[in-house]
Structure formats: C-alpha cells, structure tokens
Amino acid sequence: MRKSAIRFVGALVISVFMVGPSLCCTDIVAGKDATVDGSVITSHTADGAFYDARVRVIPGRTHEKGETASVFWNITNEEYGPAVKIGEIPQVEKTYSYFHVGYPFMNEHGVAIGETTIGQKEELKTFRPDARAIMTVEQLEVFGLQRGKTAREAIKVMGDLAEKYGFLPSCGSEGECLSVTDSEEAWIFELRSTGMMWTPESGKPGAIWVAQRVPDDMVVVVPNMSRIQEIDPDDKDNFMVAEGYRQFAIDMGWYDPEGNEPFIWQRAYSPLTGNDDWALSSMWVRNRLHTIHKILAPSQEWDPNAETMSYPFAVKPEKKISVADVMEMLRSHMTGTPFDMYEDGAWYVRDGEKCVKSPLATPFPNRDVRRLLGIDYNRPVSKWDCAYSFVSQARRDVPDVMRTILWFGYDNPHTSCYVPIYNGVTDTKESWRTFDREQFSLESVQWGFILSDELVNHRYGDAMADLRAVRDPMEKGFFDRIAEVDAEAVKLYKESPEKARKYLTDFTLECMDQVERTWWGLNWNLITKYNNNKFH
C-alpha cells in the first residue's frame, strides 16, 4: 500500500484515541465449581486506548546475590513514552517468566491477574512525583508474577512490597483491585494508598490491603468498585489481610472499634456518593454490575437503580459458565437493559408508513454523535477505546507448561477475536508486539483491529454481521482444537518439557498468524463494501 493511502487510513482511525475518557476496566472472576470444565477464570478489559497492548514474553532469570530490581513508573503506557525508573529493591534469586502488557497478566506457572481501578477516599490519595511511595499496581503485578507460583504467593509478594515501599496510584490517584487466580483458587485483592504524608522512615505501612477468596461455586464481578465488605482475618482459607488493615480507618475516625457496627472494608475506604465517577453510587459502575448479574442469575430480581452496595460479594450462576460465556459478557453492550444505547429512539427513522432502525445505529456512538442525536451516555461493558482484553482459563490435572490458557484480544471486545496463549509459550508474533499510535502500519495487528472496529461502527447494522461471519467460526475452530493440542502437548511433555513449550508456542504463533491474515482481509472487504461511493 502506498504511503499516502496508509496515512489516509491512519487518519480515519486515529480519532478513536481522542474522544474522551476511558472510564476504566471490568473483571469477571469465577471459581472452579462455577465453570463447565472446572477451570478457574479471570478476565480483564483494559479500557483505555493509551494502554500498552504489545504482548511480550519476559524470560525468567537466575540472579546473583546482591542484585537489585528496578522499580518503574509508566509501565502501562510504555509504548507511548519511556518508563521512568523511580527506585529499586533487592532482587530474588530466581524470577519466573511472565507476559508483559500494560497490566502484566500471566506467568509461566499459570498464575493470571486481571486489574480494575477502584475509588479511594480523598485522604488516601497519593500523587507522583511528590509522594515517597514507589509501587504502582502494574509494577506490583510484575513482581507478583516474577516471584509467585500460586495466587496466594503472588498476593503476599505484592502486599508485602506495597506496605514496605508504598502504593503509588498510576490511574489518577485511585485504589486498585486485582483478580488473582491459579488452577485451584480465585482471589479479589484490593489495595489502597495511605496519603501524601507517608514516608518509608515512618515505620508505618505504605499501603492498606485485603484479599478475599472467590467461593469455588460463585462468580465475582468487579466494575471499578470495591467488592470486599466484611472480613474475618482469622479465616485463613478465605481471607488475606495486611496487619493494619483497620488501623488507618480507626485513626481517621472512619470506624469506631468500640461501637456495635462491624468493620466494612468497602465503606471504610471508598468514596460512597457524590459526583466522583469512582464513587460506589456511580451510574457507570451500576450499569455493568446490573448487566452481568442479570446474565449470571436471570431469575433473580436485579434492580438497575439499586445501590451497588446491595449487591453481594459473589453470585452463584444459575448455570455453570464457560470461557466463551465470559467472552460474551465482556462483549456486552447491555442488551435487554435500560442502558443499551443501540436501542435509543434517536436511531429510528421514518420509512414510508413505519419507523425503522437506521443502519448507522450503533451500540458505541462517540461523543459527537451522541450530542448530534441527543443520546444519553451509558457506559457499556464493552468499549470502543479498550486497548485489549482477555479471559484466562486455569486448569487442574495438566502439566505445568499448559496450566493456563489466556484468550487474548485487541481493541473493543465486541469486535475483537480471542487468540489462545498457553502459559508455557516462550514467544509471540512480532506484529503482536509492534505498535506506534502515531503512525498507522500494516505491520501491527493492533492497528488491524482498531481499523475494523472503526469501519464496523460506521455502518454497524450491516458490517457487524460481516465481522461475525469471519470471527465466529475462527474462534470456534480454536476452541475445537484445544483438546487435540492438549493431548499432543502432554505426549511431548513426557519426552521433554522444552518440546511441549515449543509445540505450544508454535500453536499460538499459528493462531496469531491466522487471525492477522483474516483480519486484514476483513478490513479490505469492509472498505470495499461500505465506502461512501456506494452510499449516497
């Protein structure tokens, strides 16, 4: 393609990064008895076009005594600007390989981590560069994955480091929630900072954190709000806590230990009401909580206007869920709820004696279109400005190198295609770790997905059917091959773990290549079929 044509296509889609705030991420987490195959599932929509989505494998290493590990700021946006070293800590003897994106998501042992930002009270907020805290949540994820073989180990690593070196928010000045899983357990790990006055020399913890285990037969939904409520620190099977998890609230007068009320973590440290988008009362939090609970337990009454704090920590799904089910939840634009922008009356136009929905109607109208048509914004689960999303599937009774399959997709989950990446994979395709947001390129598959989402959204009523006709059978083909790939990998593992890793790596590279070729073909078909010369 000539350079002028590439610049034209780039100009067409670069505006996707300029249409307002991302309003952050959604995680859906399921215990092993809540899933059809007994796997433990977590997921993540990285809702921000600026997040680094290049998928790279960072190899584990053996380190000499006395080595240090660097601590960085700006890991999430590294491709947009250089990461800045802001500190260092003692290195461990052995680090594990892990997969690096904006929010690192899996290691060689199959531990997987989803992320979603949650609100914290004003007094807790901490800002760089004046704060002495240095541990962002994404840097904690790096250390947790490098140093933890299990979900519990990873949480302990991250919690201890945050307490010692201080938790430094990187998404505004808010708290964080990580959904941490292995093949046996799923955990919700919530983290708060301790304000601008904290120093390492104070002797006080630089972070407040707790973690609660997801019941094996239940699902937890985390849409940018704190989900943990009452805590039993003596129940070691279901809770992990920082030693002073209540003390800060007591010191601030947010909780009276002499009173009759139980300590509620969620109430103690989160903004409850007001104009703060991160408040527990926020409508764009409530939208997603209602939508996904309605899918999981449709026979229950879920009031779309109910207070978010009335939702239980976890819900038992009325039928066991699969990886594909979670993918569809991440792709949701809130069909069947009052929040679905695709059903707004503004999309209907007169056609003779009746009104019909315009083919230009879309569940994802941008800000200018909403202003033009008078459509109120409702934040869907799936978002046009999502950098990437994934659903991870941690399995038991398989060799370590194939413990977890992470299904990864670029851009808007609604228009994306998920590719299987086994935890034993040692490399990714170059075009999946190449991206420059300032220059459209055919050498970056991420640009291919950004372009397809933009093209579909211009004539969603027709073009989405074209995309599904390509995507759905391809994803089904990947699912259908897993049993065959598993069997061959087990056979090779008995000969050599390295042979199994190479086979799994080749499979992932093959899937990536198939998706890439198919997606560029889809783009050229959409441009040909729906260009303005055909609609005038």
URMO-V415639 format. One record per backbone hydrogen bond with DSSP energy under -1.0 kcal/mol. NH is the residue of the N-H (numbers start at 1). CO is the residue of the C=O. If there is no record, write none. Layout:
nh co
NH CO
NH CO
This chain:
nh co
6 2
7 3
8 4
9 5
10 6
11 7
12 8
13 9
14 10
16 13
17 14
18 15
27 222
29 220
30 41
31 218
33 216
34 31
36 321
40 394
41 30
42 392
44 390
45 26
46 388
47 45
48 46
51 48
52 76
55 432
56 100
58 98
63 93
67 64
69 89
71 87
73 84
78 75
80 77
81 77
84 73
86 71
87 71
89 69
91 67
95 61
96 146
98 58
99 106
100 56
102 52
105 99
107 111
108 97
110 107
112 181
113 105
114 179
116 177
118 175
121 269
124 121
125 122
131 127
134 165
135 166
140 136
141 137
142 138
143 139
144 140
145 141
146 142
147 143
148 144
154 150
155 151
156 152
157 153
158 154
159 155
160 156
161 157
162 158
163 159
164 160
165 161
166 162
167 206
168 135
174 171
175 118
176 191
177 116
178 189
179 114
180 187
181 112
182 185
187 180
188 212
189 178
190 210
191 176
192 208
195 124
198 195
202 199
206 163
208 192
210 190
211 240
212 188
213 238
214 186
218 215
219 315
220 29
222 27
235 232
236 234
238 235
239 235
240 211
242 209
245 242
250 246
251 247
252 248
253 250
254 249
255 249
259 256
265 229
268 264
269 265
270 266
279 276
280 271
281 272
282 279
286 282
287 283
289 285
290 286
291 287
292 288
293 289
294 290
295 291
296 292
297 293
300 297
306 303
310 307
311 308
315 219
318 296
321 34
326 322
327 323
328 324
329 325
330 326
331 327
332 329
337 334
340 337
343 340
344 341
347 344
348 345
349 356
351 354
354 351
356 349
358 347
361 358
370 366
371 367
372 368
373 369
374 370
375 370
382 332
386 383
387 46
389 409
390 44
391 407
392 42
393 405
394 40
395 403
402 399
403 400
405 393
406 421
407 391
408 419
409 389
411 387
415 412
419 408
421 406
423 404
424 401
425 422
432 429
433 430
439 436
445 431
449 445
450 446
451 447
452 448
453 449
454 450
455 451
456 452
457 453
459 456
461 359
462 459
463 459
464 460
467 463
468 464
469 465
471 467
472 468
475 471
476 472
477 473
478 474
479 475
480 476
481 477
482 479
485 481
486 482
487 483
488 484
489 485
490 486
491 487
492 488
493 489
494 490
496 492
500 496
501 497
502 498
503 499
504 500
505 501
506 502
507 503
508 504
509 505
510 506
511 507
512 508
513 509
514 510
515 511
516 512
517 513
518 514
519 515
520 516
521 517
522 518
523 519
524 520
525 521
526 522
527 523
528 524
529 525
530 526
534 531
535 532
